Amino acid sequence: MSDKDLPQIKTYQGDVAHALEEEKHSLNTIRAAELAKNGGALTDPEKKRIYSNIFFLIAGIIFLIGGGVGGYLTYNKYKEVTAVPTIITPTNRFIPIDEEKVLYVTGLTRESFINAVLDERGMPLVPGSIKQLQWKKAGAMGQLQPVTEFFLILNAGTPDNFVRNLSRDYMIGMIGEDNAETFIILKTDSYENAFSGMLAWEENMPRDILPLFAPEVLPSATGTPAFTDLTIKNKDVRVLQDENGVGVLFYTFYNQLYIVFAQSEGALTSIIQRLDNASLRR
């Protein structure tokens, strides 16, 4: 190779280097040129990549929200299924019971009311168990019969001041002894007035309520009813006796709130015991 060929080689090498440098520059500007040509818009592959990222982001957010809502609903359903049912105790349930019978007082007379109670009294009842009779008024969402209407339907000769000082609620039912026996629990708002009212009521009490307890015993047509005093479980008890001196109606002030009526000493003792137990649980 002659010396005169060397400049040509150098020139050729320089041209190649310059071309490569220009190519590199062109690669860096291709994207800018394309963007300029498309008015600054992204190419389809870039759009797809961005849209794909946005889609997966939104899907992830929806999945998280859906999972949270589903978990919340599932947990609430679990609580609903496993929750202990709330038992609403009627305000006139002064002692625990084993059975309840709902009866409707609307349209009843004194005679039909007494017969309805005696029909329940004639039903079999496990010894020691309690059945409460819930007397309700038809319609009006089945409101409980207040004590004033109880005495009204019996056409009872109770002193007005005695009834006025009673609570609205009263409890009537049966207790299983040798046979089912009737009991009644009244609640008083004034012990002093209730005590004097009970003594005043004794004259009419046999006619008013004895048929609910001992229908086979006819109240004496003449003279003052034979009430005597007795002590049962440390309670002062008044006892109505029949002509043979047998107690057929017992009542006592359990405390300054409750007046208990029962058909026999055994029934009264059982009711007092249940009131004791109920007091301990409060």
Backbone torsions as a table, in degrees:
resi	resn	phi	psi	omega
1	MET	NA	131.7	-177.1
2	SER	-86.5	161.9	-178.4
3	ASP	-63.3	-28.3	-177.3
4	LYS	-72.8	-13.6	178.5
5	ASP	-85.0	-17.3	-175.2
6	LEU	-63.0	-43.2	178.8
7	PRO	-61.0	-33.2	-179.7
8	GLN	-68.0	-40.1	178.6
9	ILE	-63.8	-45.3	-179.6
10	LYS	-61.3	-39.8	179.2
11	THR	-64.5	-38.5	179.9
12	TYR	-66.3	-41.8	178.6
13	GLN	-63.8	-39.8	179.2
14	GLY	-65.8	-37.0	178.5
15	ASP	-64.2	-41.4	179.1
16	VAL	-63.4	-45.8	179.7
17	ALA	-61.1	-42.5	179.5
18	HIS	-63.2	-39.2	179.8
19	ALA	-65.3	-41.6	178.5
20	LEU	-63.7	-40.7	178.8
21	GLU	-63.6	-39.8	177.8
22	GLU	-65.5	-38.7	179.7
23	GLU	-63.8	-43.7	178.6
24	LYS	-60.1	-42.5	179.2
25	HIS	-63.6	-37.6	-179.6
26	SER	-65.3	-40.3	178.6
27	LEU	-61.5	-37.4	-179.9
28	ASN	-71.3	-24.0	-176.3
29	THR	-101.3	-6.1	-178.8
30	ILE	-59.1	-46.7	-177.5
31	ARG	-61.2	-42.2	179.1
32	ALA	-65.1	-39.5	-180.0
33	ALA	-65.2	-40.3	-179.9
34	GLU	-65.9	-43.0	179.2
35	LEU	-62.7	-40.3	179.4
36	ALA	-65.3	-40.3	-179.9
37	LYS	-65.4	-36.0	-178.4
38	ASN	-90.6	12.4	179.7
39	GLY	71.3	28.0	178.8
40	GLY	86.7	1.4	-177.8
41	ALA	-77.1	152.3	177.9
42	LEU	-78.4	155.8	176.1
43	THR	-75.4	164.2	-178.4
44	ASP	-58.4	-45.8	179.0
45	PRO	-59.6	-39.4	179.2
46	GLU	-66.9	-41.2	177.1
47	LYS	-59.9	-46.1	-178.8
48	LYS	-59.7	-41.9	-179.2
49	ARG	-64.9	-43.5	-179.8
50	ILE	-66.5	-46.3	179.3
51	TYR	-61.5	-37.5	178.9
52	SER	-63.5	-42.5	178.6
53	ASN	-63.8	-42.5	179.4
54	ILE	-63.8	-41.5	-179.8
55	PHE	-60.3	-47.5	-179.0
56	PHE	-67.1	-31.7	176.9
57	LEU	-65.8	-47.7	179.4
58	ILE	-64.3	-41.7	178.9
59	ALA	-61.1	-39.4	178.8
60	GLY	-65.0	-40.9	178.9
61	ILE	-64.6	-43.8	179.3
62	ILE	-62.5	-40.1	179.7
63	PHE	-63.2	-43.0	179.6
64	LEU	-65.3	-43.4	179.3
65	ILE	-64.4	-45.8	179.6
66	GLY	-61.4	-40.2	178.4
67	GLY	-64.6	-39.6	179.3
68	GLY	-65.7	-44.9	178.9
69	VAL	-64.0	-43.8	179.5
70	GLY	-62.1	-41.0	178.0
71	GLY	-64.7	-39.8	179.4
72	TYR	-63.4	-46.1	-180.0
73	LEU	-65.5	-40.2	179.1
74	THR	-63.6	-40.9	-179.9
75	TYR	-66.0	-42.0	178.5
76	ASN	-63.7	-39.9	177.7
77	LYS	-64.3	-39.1	178.2
78	TYR	-63.0	-43.6	178.4
79	LYS	-63.5	-38.6	-179.5
80	GLU	-64.3	-41.6	-177.5
81	VAL	-72.0	-38.6	-174.1
82	THR	-92.5	-6.7	-177.5
83	ALA	-67.9	143.8	176.5
84	VAL	-73.6	125.5	-178.3
85	PRO	-58.9	138.4	177.2
86	THR	-81.6	121.5	-178.8
87	ILE	-100.8	118.5	179.3
88	ILE	-92.2	115.6	-178.9
89	THR	-86.8	127.1	177.7
90	PRO	-58.1	146.7	-176.7
91	THR	-67.1	-17.0	-179.8
92	ASN	-99.7	16.4	176.1
93	ARG	-98.3	91.9	-174.6
94	PHE	-82.6	-21.0	177.7
95	ILE	-135.2	155.8	177.7
96	PRO	-62.8	148.8	-178.8
97	ILE	-125.7	167.6	176.8
98	ASP	-110.5	-17.6	-176.0
99	GLU	-155.4	151.3	178.2
100	GLU	-133.9	139.6	176.6
101	LYS	-129.0	121.8	179.6
102	VAL	-92.0	127.5	177.7
103	LEU	-127.6	153.4	-177.6
104	TYR	-111.7	127.8	-172.3
105	VAL	-89.7	-16.9	-175.2
106	THR	-58.4	127.3	176.9
107	GLY	86.1	-2.6	-178.6
108	LEU	-81.9	149.7	172.6
109	THR	-100.3	175.6	176.9
110	ARG	-56.4	-46.2	-176.9
111	GLU	-65.1	-45.3	-178.2
112	SER	-69.6	-31.1	176.8
113	PHE	-65.8	-48.2	179.6
114	ILE	-62.1	-42.1	180.0
115	ASN	-63.5	-36.8	178.6
116	ALA	-64.3	-40.3	177.5
117	VAL	-65.5	-43.1	-179.0
118	LEU	-67.4	-32.4	176.2
119	ASP	-61.1	-42.5	178.1
120	GLU	-69.4	-34.1	177.7
121	ARG	-64.4	-29.5	-179.4
122	GLY	-82.4	-6.3	178.8
123	MET	-77.6	148.0	177.6
124	PRO	-60.3	141.3	-179.9
125	LEU	-145.2	130.0	-178.7
126	VAL	-61.4	132.6	178.8
127	PRO	-53.8	132.9	179.4
128	GLY	86.6	-8.4	-178.7
129	SER	-91.5	162.3	-176.9
130	ILE	-121.4	132.0	171.7
131	LYS	-119.0	123.3	178.8
132	GLN	-96.7	135.1	173.9
133	LEU	-96.4	116.8	179.0
134	GLN	-99.0	102.2	177.9
135	TRP	-84.2	122.4	-178.9
136	LYS	-126.2	157.9	175.3
137	LYS	-89.8	134.0	179.0
138	ALA	-62.8	140.2	-176.8
139	GLY	73.4	-167.3	178.9
140	ALA	48.8	36.8	178.2
141	MET	60.9	28.0	174.0
142	GLY	62.9	48.1	-179.8
143	GLN	-65.2	145.0	178.3
144	LEU	-67.0	144.2	177.8
145	GLN	-70.3	124.9	178.1
146	PRO	-74.2	161.6	-175.9
147	VAL	-63.6	-29.7	179.3
148	THR	-62.9	-39.4	179.1
149	GLU	-73.8	-27.7	175.1
150	PHE	-60.1	-49.1	179.4
151	PHE	-71.6	-30.7	-179.8
152	LEU	-67.1	-44.4	-177.9
153	ILE	-68.5	-26.4	176.7
154	LEU	-83.2	-5.3	-176.5
155	ASN	52.2	44.2	-172.7
156	ALA	-77.1	148.2	178.6
157	GLY	-93.0	43.1	-179.9
158	THR	-77.3	140.9	177.5
159	PRO	-60.5	140.3	-177.7
160	ASP	-59.2	-42.2	-177.7
161	ASN	-66.9	-26.1	177.0
162	PHE	-69.5	-48.9	-178.1
163	VAL	-65.6	-37.8	-179.3
164	ARG	-63.4	-26.1	-177.8
165	ASN	-98.2	15.7	173.8
166	LEU	-97.8	149.1	173.0
167	SER	-67.7	158.1	179.7
168	ARG	-61.7	-34.7	-173.9
169	ASP	-86.5	142.6	171.5
170	TYR	-144.3	160.9	-177.8
171	MET	-125.7	130.8	176.7
172	ILE	-133.1	142.3	-179.3
173	GLY	-175.8	-163.9	-179.0
174	MET	-124.3	146.0	173.2
175	ILE	-122.8	136.4	-178.4
176	GLY	-78.1	111.5	171.2
177	GLU	-114.2	-134.3	172.3
178	ASP	-62.1	-39.6	170.0
179	ASN	-130.9	168.3	176.8
180	ALA	-65.7	134.1	-179.2
181	GLU	-126.7	145.0	-178.3
182	THR	-77.8	144.7	169.6
183	PHE	-139.4	156.1	176.2
184	ILE	-137.8	138.6	173.8
185	ILE	-124.9	120.6	174.7
186	LEU	-102.5	152.1	177.8
187	LYS	-119.8	130.6	-175.4
188	THR	-111.8	148.4	175.6
189	ASP	-96.9	-10.1	179.9
190	SER	-145.7	105.7	-177.1
191	TYR	-61.4	-43.4	-176.0
192	GLU	-61.5	-48.2	-179.7
193	ASN	-68.5	-35.7	179.7
194	ALA	-66.6	-39.2	-178.1
195	PHE	-64.9	-47.6	179.6
196	SER	-68.0	-35.0	178.8
197	GLY	-66.1	-37.4	178.6
198	MET	-63.9	-43.2	179.4
199	LEU	-63.8	-37.9	178.7
200	ALA	-70.3	-29.1	-178.3
201	TRP	-78.1	-19.0	-175.0
202	GLU	-54.3	-30.5	-178.5
203	GLU	-64.9	-37.2	-178.8
204	ASN	-100.9	-8.7	-173.9
205	MET	-57.2	-43.6	-179.8
206	PRO	-58.1	-43.6	179.7
207	ARG	-68.7	-36.5	-172.9
208	ASP	-72.8	-48.5	-171.1
209	ILE	-125.9	-10.1	-179.7
210	LEU	-57.6	-36.1	178.1
211	PRO	-59.7	-22.5	176.7
212	LEU	-74.3	-22.2	-175.4
213	PHE	-106.1	-50.2	-176.0
214	ALA	-138.5	78.4	-175.9
215	PRO	-64.7	-21.0	-179.2
216	GLU	-75.8	-14.1	-179.5
217	VAL	-97.5	120.8	179.8
218	LEU	-89.7	128.0	176.9
219	PRO	-59.0	145.9	179.5
220	SER	-64.0	133.8	-178.5
221	ALA	-78.6	-20.1	-178.1
222	THR	-131.9	154.7	174.7
223	GLY	80.1	170.1	179.6
224	THR	-81.4	136.0	178.7
225	PRO	-55.8	145.5	-175.0
226	ALA	-88.1	82.4	173.4
227	PHE	-91.1	137.4	176.2
228	THR	-127.0	167.2	-179.1
229	ASP	-100.0	145.0	-178.9
230	LEU	-150.2	153.9	175.6
231	THR	-115.0	122.9	179.4
232	ILE	-131.4	122.2	-179.4
233	LYS	50.5	46.2	177.6
234	ASN	64.0	21.2	177.2
235	LYS	-112.0	138.9	173.7
236	ASP	-77.3	122.0	-173.3
237	VAL	-120.4	138.7	172.2
238	ARG	-102.6	133.9	-174.4
239	VAL	-124.9	128.3	173.1
240	LEU	-92.4	124.7	-177.8
241	GLN	-106.0	150.5	175.0
242	ASP	-84.3	-171.0	-175.9
243	GLU	-65.2	-20.3	179.8
244	ASN	-96.4	6.9	179.0
245	GLY	80.6	14.9	179.8
246	VAL	-93.1	132.3	179.9
247	GLY	-68.1	128.0	-179.2
248	VAL	-120.8	-11.7	177.8
249	LEU	-151.4	125.1	-178.2
250	PHE	-120.3	138.0	171.8
251	TYR	-143.1	151.7	179.6
252	THR	-154.0	153.9	168.6
253	PHE	-85.6	106.8	179.3
254	TYR	-62.3	-43.0	172.6
255	ASN	-155.6	-159.2	-178.0
256	GLN	-80.7	2.8	178.7
257	LEU	-109.1	-41.3	-168.3
258	TYR	-114.7	136.4	172.1
259	ILE	-114.2	124.7	-174.5
260	VAL	-111.7	130.8	174.2
261	PHE	-114.6	137.0	178.1
262	ALA	-146.1	164.7	-174.9
263	GLN	-86.5	-24.7	-176.6
264	SER	-146.0	168.3	177.8
265	GLU	-63.7	-40.0	179.5
266	GLY	-63.2	-43.1	179.1
267	ALA	-65.4	-42.4	179.2
268	LEU	-62.6	-42.5	178.4
269	THR	-60.2	-42.2	-179.5
270	SER	-65.1	-41.3	179.8
271	ILE	-66.5	-42.1	178.0
272	ILE	-60.4	-42.1	178.9
273	GLN	-61.6	-40.5	179.1
274	ARG	-67.6	-37.1	175.5
275	LEU	-64.9	-38.2	175.9
276	ASP	-59.7	-48.4	-178.9
277	ASN	-63.1	-40.9	179.3
278	ALA	-64.6	-35.4	178.5
279	SER	-66.7	-36.4	179.9
280	LEU	-68.0	-30.1	-178.0
281	ARG	-80.9	-15.6	-178.3
282	ARG	-77.3	NA	NA
